[in-house]
């Protein structure tokens, strides 16, 4: 592991990943590629590697890297804002970016770990398993389904080549501030409560999310390199936590007692429930989340208050 590439490495998960890889492999040459649409240079404070300012869906990879090869590629680059409804832009940039990554990696069978999404499961209830049929409810989710389709096709053509999707659920944690309105609900509620305001959530606060702390998400992403085969693995806490429970945990960490303020949900495509079945990741990646929601929220609040 002397030569690593992280696309989208100035973004939320990508920057946490790049800095963790730098910590684990201090002598490695780590390259980040990002066009700052979903990232911020401030996220890479302390980064010592190479940085390429580029849109990976339009980058000429062979010209940029010439004869250079990587030991692994972590593909985090994506338009991540689910409220972007320009279908051509969302699908082109997300899908073609990944296609270019795969075409570049194919000659040397460079292992690729890429960001999939729980949004591919669509609107449902109960634990979500990797073998479920996708039911994308918006164009962002549709684009991620296409990434999964591409990964399966390329892996089928070359069985010796490892392509692993990490299906992120609701990730939260440090370095998401730049996302503003697209940042996690945990961060949004923290800001409201830190300011002494009642936290606002959709009626009646019992919508549930599988909130996964970014430290766990990064750890599993790195462990995905050791997957026994190409495939897709859920990345969550394995626990569905209601917004009311999040508010309770935030109150505990902040030392407040603010009651939620409920309002009507205006979104028809809103997921009322996400919950990762983590069986496959536990069995094949030997991965178990360290930060269940209450512990993760406490760690995050400590970081935000620090």
C-alpha positions as CSV (number, residue, x, y, z in Angstrom):
1,X,0.0,0.0,0.0
2,X,2.4,2.6,-1.2
3,X,0.3,4.4,-3.8
4,X,-3.4,5.1,-3.1
5,X,-6.0,7.3,-4.8
6,X,-9.1,8.8,-3.2
7,X,-11.6,10.5,-5.5
8,X,-13.9,12.9,-3.8
9,X,-11.2,13.2,-1.1
10,X,-12.2,16.8,-0.1
11,X,-15.7,15.7,0.7
12,X,-17.2,14.5,3.9
13,X,-16.4,10.7,3.9
14,X,-13.6,11.1,1.4
15,X,-11.6,13.6,3.5
16,X,-12.0,11.4,6.6
17,X,-10.9,8.4,4.6
18,X,-7.8,10.2,3.0
19,X,-6.6,11.4,6.4
20,X,-7.1,8.0,8.0
21,X,-5.2,6.3,5.2
22,X,-2.4,8.8,5.7
23,X,-2.4,7.8,9.4
24,X,-2.3,4.1,8.7
25,X,0.2,4.3,5.8
26,X,2.5,7.2,6.7
27,X,5.0,6.4,4.0
28,X,2.4,5.9,1.2
29,X,1.9,8.4,-1.6
30,X,-1.8,9.3,-1.3
31,X,-3.5,11.3,-4.1
32,X,-6.8,13.0,-3.8
33,X,-8.9,14.1,-6.8
34,X,-11.8,16.5,-6.2
35,X,-13.6,19.4,-8.0
36,X,-15.0,20.9,-4.7
37,X,-18.6,20.6,-5.8
38,X,-19.3,18.5,-2.7
39,X,-16.0,19.2,-0.8
40,X,-14.0,21.9,0.9
41,X,-10.2,22.4,1.1
42,X,-10.6,22.9,4.9
43,X,-11.5,19.2,5.3
44,X,-7.9,18.3,4.3
45,X,-6.1,20.3,6.9
46,X,-3.0,18.3,7.7
47,X,-3.1,16.3,4.4
48,X,0.5,15.7,3.1
49,X,-0.3,14.0,-0.2
50,X,-0.9,15.1,-3.8
51,X,-4.1,16.9,-4.9
52,X,-5.7,17.0,-8.3
53,X,-8.4,19.6,-8.9
54,X,-10.6,17.8,-11.4
55,X,-14.0,16.5,-12.2
56,X,-13.4,12.7,-12.5
57,X,-16.3,12.3,-14.9
58,X,-14.5,14.5,-17.4
59,X,-10.9,13.8,-16.5
60,X,-8.6,12.1,-19.1
61,X,-7.2,9.5,-16.6
62,X,-4.5,8.1,-18.8
63,X,-3.1,11.6,-19.6
64,X,-3.3,12.7,-16.0
65,X,-1.6,9.6,-14.5
66,X,0.4,8.4,-17.6
67,X,2.2,5.2,-16.6
68,X,1.4,5.5,-12.9
69,X,-0.4,2.6,-11.2
70,X,-2.1,2.5,-7.8
71,X,-2.3,-0.2,-5.2
72,X,-6.0,0.7,-4.6
73,X,-8.5,3.3,-5.6
74,X,-11.2,4.5,-3.3
75,X,-14.0,6.1,-5.3
76,X,-16.0,8.6,-3.2
77,X,-16.6,11.3,-5.8
78,X,-20.3,11.9,-6.5
79,X,-22.9,14.6,-6.6
80,X,-24.2,13.7,-3.1
81,X,-27.1,16.3,-2.7
82,X,-30.3,14.2,-3.2
83,X,-32.2,17.4,-3.8
84,X,-30.4,18.0,-7.2
85,X,-33.1,16.9,-9.7
86,X,-31.2,17.6,-12.9
87,X,-31.3,14.1,-14.2
88,X,-28.7,14.5,-16.9
89,X,-26.2,16.1,-14.6
90,X,-26.7,13.8,-11.7
91,X,-26.6,10.6,-13.7
92,X,-23.9,11.6,-16.1
93,X,-21.4,12.8,-13.5
94,X,-22.0,10.0,-11.0
95,X,-22.1,7.1,-13.6
96,X,-19.5,8.3,-16.1
97,X,-17.1,9.3,-13.3
98,X,-17.3,5.7,-12.0
99,X,-17.0,4.2,-15.6
100,X,-13.8,6.2,-16.1
101,X,-12.4,4.9,-12.8
102,X,-13.1,1.3,-13.8
103,X,-11.6,1.8,-17.3
104,X,-8.5,3.2,-15.8
105,X,-8.2,0.5,-13.2
106,X,-9.0,-2.4,-15.5
107,X,-5.6,-3.0,-17.3
108,X,-3.8,-3.6,-13.9
109,X,-6.8,-5.0,-12.1
110,X,-6.3,-2.3,-9.5
111,X,-8.7,-3.0,-6.5
112,X,-11.5,-0.5,-6.4
113,X,-13.7,0.3,-3.4
114,X,-16.6,2.6,-4.3
115,X,-19.4,4.5,-2.5
116,X,-22.8,2.9,-3.0
117,X,-25.8,4.2,-1.1
118,X,-28.8,2.9,1.0
119,X,-30.9,5.2,-1.1
120,X,-30.9,2.3,-3.7
121,X,-33.3,0.4,-1.4
122,X,-36.0,3.1,-1.8
123,X,-39.0,3.5,0.5
124,X,-39.5,0.5,2.7
125,X,-39.4,-0.8,6.2
126,X,-37.4,-3.4,8.1
127,X,-33.8,-4.5,7.8
128,X,-32.4,-4.0,4.3
129,X,-30.3,-6.7,2.8
130,X,-27.8,-6.5,-0.1
131,X,-29.7,-9.1,-2.2
132,X,-32.9,-7.0,-2.3
133,X,-34.1,-5.6,-5.6
134,X,-33.3,-1.8,-5.9
135,X,-36.2,0.6,-5.8
136,X,-34.7,4.1,-6.3
137,X,-37.1,6.9,-5.3
138,X,-35.0,9.8,-6.8
139,X,-32.4,10.3,-9.5
140,X,-29.5,10.2,-7.0
141,X,-30.5,6.7,-5.9
142,X,-31.0,5.8,-9.6
143,X,-27.4,6.9,-10.3
144,X,-26.1,4.7,-7.5
145,X,-28.0,1.7,-8.8
146,X,-26.2,2.2,-12.1
147,X,-22.9,2.2,-10.3
148,X,-23.7,-1.1,-8.7
149,X,-24.7,-2.5,-12.1
150,X,-21.5,-1.3,-13.7
151,X,-19.4,-2.8,-10.8
152,X,-21.1,-6.2,-11.3
153,X,-20.6,-6.2,-15.0
154,X,-16.9,-5.3,-14.8
155,X,-16.3,-7.8,-12.0
156,X,-18.1,-10.5,-14.0
157,X,-15.8,-9.9,-17.0
158,X,-12.6,-10.3,-14.9
159,X,-13.1,-12.5,-11.9
160,X,-9.5,-11.9,-10.6
161,X,-10.3,-8.2,-10.2
162,X,-11.8,-7.0,-6.9
163,X,-14.5,-4.3,-7.1
164,X,-16.3,-3.7,-3.8
165,X,-19.2,-1.4,-3.1
166,X,-19.8,0.1,0.3
167,X,-23.5,0.9,0.7
168,X,-23.5,3.8,3.1
169,X,-26.5,4.4,5.2
170,X,-27.0,7.7,7.1
171,X,-23.4,8.8,7.7
172,X,-22.7,11.6,10.2
173,X,-19.6,13.1,11.9
174,X,-16.7,15.5,11.6
175,X,-16.0,17.3,8.3
176,X,-19.6,17.5,7.1
177,X,-20.1,21.2,8.0
178,X,-19.5,22.3,4.4
179,X,-22.5,20.4,3.2
180,X,-24.8,22.9,4.9
181,X,-28.4,21.9,4.3
182,X,-27.3,18.5,2.9
183,X,-25.4,17.7,6.1
184,X,-26.8,14.9,8.4
185,X,-29.9,15.4,10.5
186,X,-27.8,14.9,13.5
187,X,-25.7,17.9,12.6
188,X,-28.8,20.0,11.8
189,X,-30.4,19.1,15.1
190,X,-27.2,19.8,17.0
191,X,-27.0,23.3,15.5
192,X,-30.6,24.1,16.5
193,X,-30.2,22.8,20.0
194,X,-26.8,24.3,20.6
195,X,-28.4,27.7,19.8
196,X,-31.1,27.0,22.4
197,X,-33.8,26.3,19.9
198,X,-36.3,23.5,19.9
199,X,-35.2,20.8,17.4
200,X,-37.6,20.7,14.4
201,X,-38.5,17.3,12.9
202,X,-41.3,15.8,10.8
203,X,-44.4,14.6,12.7
204,X,-44.1,12.7,15.0
205,X,-40.4,12.2,15.1
206,X,-40.7,8.4,14.8
207,X,-39.1,8.2,11.4
208,X,-36.1,6.0,11.8
209,X,-32.6,6.1,10.3
210,X,-29.6,3.8,10.5
211,X,-27.1,6.5,11.5
212,X,-23.5,5.4,11.0
213,X,-20.6,7.4,12.5
214,X,-18.1,8.4,9.9
215,X,-15.2,6.8,11.9
216,X,-17.0,3.4,11.5
217,X,-17.8,4.2,7.8
218,X,-14.1,4.9,7.1
219,X,-13.0,1.8,9.0
220,X,-15.3,-0.4,7.0
221,X,-14.3,1.2,3.7
222,X,-10.7,0.4,4.3
223,X,-11.6,-3.2,5.5
224,X,-13.5,-3.6,2.2
225,X,-10.1,-4.0,0.5
226,X,-9.9,-7.4,2.2
227,X,-13.2,-8.6,1.0
228,X,-13.0,-12.2,-0.2
229,X,-14.7,-11.3,-3.5
230,X,-16.2,-8.5,-5.5
231,X,-19.6,-7.5,-4.2
232,X,-21.6,-4.9,-2.2
233,X,-21.8,-4.6,1.6
234,X,-24.1,-2.6,3.8
235,X,-22.3,0.0,5.9
236,X,-24.5,1.0,8.8
237,X,-24.8,0.7,12.6
238,X,-27.4,-2.1,12.2
239,X,-29.7,-0.1,14.4
240,X,-32.8,2.0,13.3
241,X,-32.9,5.1,15.5
242,X,-35.8,7.5,15.6
243,X,-35.4,11.3,15.4
244,X,-36.9,11.5,18.8
245,X,-34.1,9.2,20.1
246,X,-31.5,11.3,18.4
247,X,-32.9,14.4,20.1
248,X,-32.8,12.5,23.4
249,X,-29.1,11.6,22.9
250,X,-28.3,15.2,21.9
251,X,-30.0,16.5,24.9
252,X,-27.9,14.2,27.1
253,X,-24.6,15.2,25.4
254,X,-25.4,18.9,25.4
255,X,-26.9,18.9,29.0
256,X,-30.2,20.4,27.7
257,X,-33.8,19.3,27.9
258,X,-35.3,20.8,24.6
259,X,-38.6,19.3,23.4
260,X,-39.0,18.6,19.7
261,X,-41.1,20.8,17.5
262,X,-43.0,18.8,14.9
263,X,-44.1,19.9,11.4
264,X,-45.5,18.3,8.2
265,X,-43.3,16.3,5.9
266,X,-43.5,17.9,2.4
267,X,-41.6,15.2,0.5
268,X,-43.3,12.3,-1.2
269,X,-40.1,10.4,-1.8
270,X,-38.9,10.6,1.8
271,X,-37.6,7.4,3.3
272,X,-39.5,6.7,6.6
273,X,-37.1,3.9,7.7
274,X,-33.6,2.8,6.9
275,X,-31.9,-0.1,8.7
276,X,-28.9,-2.0,7.5
277,X,-28.7,-5.8,7.8
278,X,-25.0,-6.1,8.7
279,X,-24.8,-9.9,8.5
280,X,-22.8,-10.0,5.3
281,X,-20.3,-7.3,6.4
282,X,-19.8,-9.1,9.8
283,X,-19.3,-12.5,8.2
284,X,-17.1,-11.6,5.2
285,X,-15.4,-8.4,6.2
286,X,-15.2,-9.2,9.9
287,X,-16.6,-5.8,10.5
288,X,-18.6,-4.7,13.6
289,X,-19.6,-1.1,14.2
290,X,-17.8,0.5,17.2
291,X,-20.0,3.6,17.5
292,X,-23.7,2.8,18.0
293,X,-25.8,6.0,17.8
294,X,-25.6,7.2,21.4
295,X,-21.8,6.7,21.6
296,X,-21.3,8.2,18.2
297,X,-23.4,11.2,18.9
298,X,-21.5,11.8,22.2
299,X,-18.2,11.6,20.4
300,X,-19.4,14.0,17.6
301,X,-20.8,16.5,20.1
302,X,-17.5,16.5,21.9
303,X,-15.7,17.1,18.6
304,X,-18.1,20.0,17.7
305,X,-17.8,21.6,21.1
306,X,-14.1,21.2,21.2
